[in-house]
Amino acid sequence: MAALTPISRKPMSLVLPTVAAAGGFFGLFIGTSNGSGIMGVLIGALMAVVGAVLYIFVLKNEKLGKGLTIALYGALGFWFGGLAAAIVGLLYGWFIQWFSYWLYEGRYRARLLPYLTPGQVLWHYSFRVICGAIFTFLITPILVVMPLSFNAQDFFTFTPEMLRLDPAGYSLKHYQDFFTNNEWQRSFKNSLIIAPIATVISVSLGTLAAIGLSQSHVPGRRAIMAIMISPMIVPLIISATGMFFFYSDIGNWLEGTLGMNKTFVGYVKVVLAHAVLGIPFVIITVTATLVGFDRSLTRAAANMGANPVTTFFRVQMPLILPGVISGGLFAFITSFDEVVVVLFVGSASQKTLPWQMFTGLREQISPTILAVATILVGISILLLATVELLRRRSERLRGMSPS
Amino acid sequence: MKTKLTALAVTTALVAPAAMAQEMTIVSWGGAYSKSQLKAYHEPYSAKSGVTIINDDSSAEAVAKLRAMNEAGNVTWDVVDVVASDAMRLCDEGLAMEIDADTQLAAAPDGTSASEDFGDLLVSDCFIPQIVYSTTFGYRTDLVGDTAPSTICDVFDTDAYPGKRSLEKRPINNMEWALLCDGVAKADVYDVLATPEGQDKALAKLDTIKDDVIWWSAGADTPQLLADGEVVMGSTYNGRLFSVIEEQKQPVAMLWDAQVFDLDGWIIPAGLSDERKAQALDYIMFATDTQRLADQAKYISYGPARKSSAPLVGKHAELGIDMAPHMPTDPNNAQNTFLYNYEFWADYRDDIDAKFQAWLAK
């Protein structure tokens, strides 16, 4: 909290318009949801300005101003929209009061370098606001589904009970549905079977391909590379149509000539199709790590008498492992999220989670989809966090600083 | 060597059940409708025969997928639930198997032959009717003011009932309703619609509410929009509205006026192996008998397609309310119905579709 720059109070010509803009911005949302955006902007701006004038000229006491503002906005929120709105009101009251003083006292200048021009100060904060806005736009759609998944009704609707934070408006029944419904359980199981196997295949083949393609003596390696990563570039629907006909023939042969079980063949087809989709991700990440790999290490290993396989597993693999793991993670997510190819190639016994969510959305808009989405978001976060922790740990063990 | 043995053992284990496991893939519409079939048909059939039934909710793309499967020589479906018009198309293209109602379907308990029991609902040689449903309007009771809408033309009356309406994004039904409300007599609707002037007339009527329409394409859309209060009224299948009103307890009511009757039922894809064909026929014989069709009505408010099933329709399995008054076939509901003309739409669908899409984009 060391202040870099001495601060001084700012004139009203700066404080009031800025506070009004902030108030108007929040008012826009409240106003829009109540019918009139313009009224919201005006009322929000007016209230913010009146508040600022009151703090500065009448109350002259920051603590008292804070308490009063928070209480006022909280009460307003409660009066208009119940408990949830009251919480929003409390937060907003705290913010607008803090914001007014922050501007008026010139506190925004305190932690910046003294020689910055006003333009640079403005940009410093605009930049942060823009970053915050981008982050909000990215994350809000994901966060919105989470409370909806606890809806007590079977619709994608914030009911009045939910907005009042009434416990009766919430329930775990959609989670219960996911865990007890056969269709959901089977598709979840299918996803858990298909995605890991497809990942293992893509990681093995993709890593080998990347190592081969990074050798300078391979003829036409750019062309081969382009072909190998084409599933990532070609529109998925085209790959899917092609795969449908290609794997139908293979499947017929496996079933007809080799007499394999129909369900088993179905899994083989989907796993192979997903492995093909995952390979480009592995190739790209592993190729990127191989750029930093010192080739003299493999020569040194050969010099010591290690055969190429030993060299690969003992020398090269540990060093390119981060690339392999992140490639594998992408391959896993590709398969786990994939809906187009599996719709074409799979039959109903290979129905995966995304497929079930897709048909669920189309035929029956049920919040069970949201419950599943919430669970999947949780799994994804856990997965990424685990991999990141493991990676840091292994780097620490090998004496590197985590990057 | 050891790993090879394990691999071999795993492969054998996976290959071996081929002969034993009896599985059927049955394609349907998903949601509450599939659930009603699960309870009324699949579960009793599995218990009786030991066959595992796998659901594929792909009826919406059934025609396109069956074409592709047929082309690839890899038909993975055993029995498919489609609307009557799709069944006719599939039958014409040779993608569905022809069924002889009297020998391949169960007779009514009193001995009436299946063809007589289904009557004129057997609209195609490949089609085994299952339910009668209607497309009709639901409205929000709390958003329509003091006088609730009572006729289909209230949909076109934006002065009396301001707010959005949801209509299906296709000409079928909408064009007929528009003409009815533009003063065309019910008997003349299809004659008028066959002329370009008549089609323009229908579109002109739809034009009057175009700005207030939200177009839907999935059966679940209108229930969601009604529950949200985003529309004041909207068209959808009567079973969906029943679920919104009775099961979900939403402030919604149903308009039984000029609702369009349609049929839904089974087909068996052409080109199945003899073993699978026999299995599919066995299932169809079981699932379309008098009792089974009546049982389905315990779970969803669609009318059974057999005449002999109607007296057996009982109470809702979970709510315990009488299902008969909720059936589209109930005399009170069927006072002013509109009969969907399959032949007309088979002949004019492509032309009117193009016109409708162009009008939508305008």
Contacts between the chains, C-beta under 8 A, distances in Angstrom:
chain1	res1	chain2	res2	distance
A	153	B	227	7.2
A	153	B	248	6.4
A	154	B	248	5.6
A	155	B	223	7.4
A	155	B	224	5.6
A	155	B	227	4.1
A	155	B	228	6.9
A	155	B	248	7.3
A	155	B	250	8.0
A	156	B	224	6.2
A	156	B	228	7.6
A	157	B	224	7.7
A	157	B	227	5.5
A	157	B	228	5.0
A	183	B	55	6.6
A	244	B	68	6.7
A	244	B	72	6.5
A	245	B	71	7.9
A	245	B	72	5.3
A	248	B	72	3.8
A	248	B	73	6.7
A	248	B	74	4.0
A	249	B	72	7.5
A	249	B	73	7.9
A	251	B	74	6.3
A	252	B	73	6.3
A	252	B	74	6.0
A	258	B	15	8.0
A	259	B	15	7.0
A	259	B	18	6.5
A	260	B	14	7.5
A	260	B	15	5.1
A	260	B	18	6.8
A	261	B	14	6.0
A	261	B	15	5.6
A	261	B	16	7.8
A	261	B	17	5.9
A	261	B	18	4.2
A	261	B	21	7.4
A	262	B	18	7.2
A	262	B	23	7.4
A	263	B	21	7.4
A	263	B	23	7.0
A	264	B	14	4.5
A	264	B	15	6.7
A	266	B	76	7.9
A	347	B	25	6.2
A	347	B	56	7.2
A	347	B	76	3.9
A	347	B	77	8.0
A	348	B	25	4.8
A	348	B	27	7.6
A	348	B	54	4.7
A	348	B	55	6.4
A	348	B	56	3.4
A	348	B	58	7.8
A	348	B	76	7.5
A	349	B	23	7.0
A	349	B	25	7.2
A	349	B	54	5.1
A	351	B	56	7.3
A	359	B	30	5.2
A	359	B	57	4.1
A	359	B	58	7.4
A	360	B	30	7.2
A	361	B	218	7.9
A	361	B	220	7.8
A	362	B	30	7.4
A	362	B	60	6.9
A	362	B	218	4.7
A	362	B	220	7.0
A	363	B	29	5.9
A	363	B	30	3.2
A	363	B	31	4.3
A	363	B	33	7.9
A	363	B	34	7.9
A	363	B	57	5.7
A	363	B	60	7.7
A	363	B	218	6.6
A	363	B	219	6.6
A	363	B	220	6.0
A	364	B	30	6.0
A	364	B	31	3.2
A	364	B	32	6.6
A	364	B	220	5.2
A	365	B	220	4.3
A	365	B	221	7.5
A	365	B	223	7.4
A	365	B	224	4.6
A	366	B	31	7.8
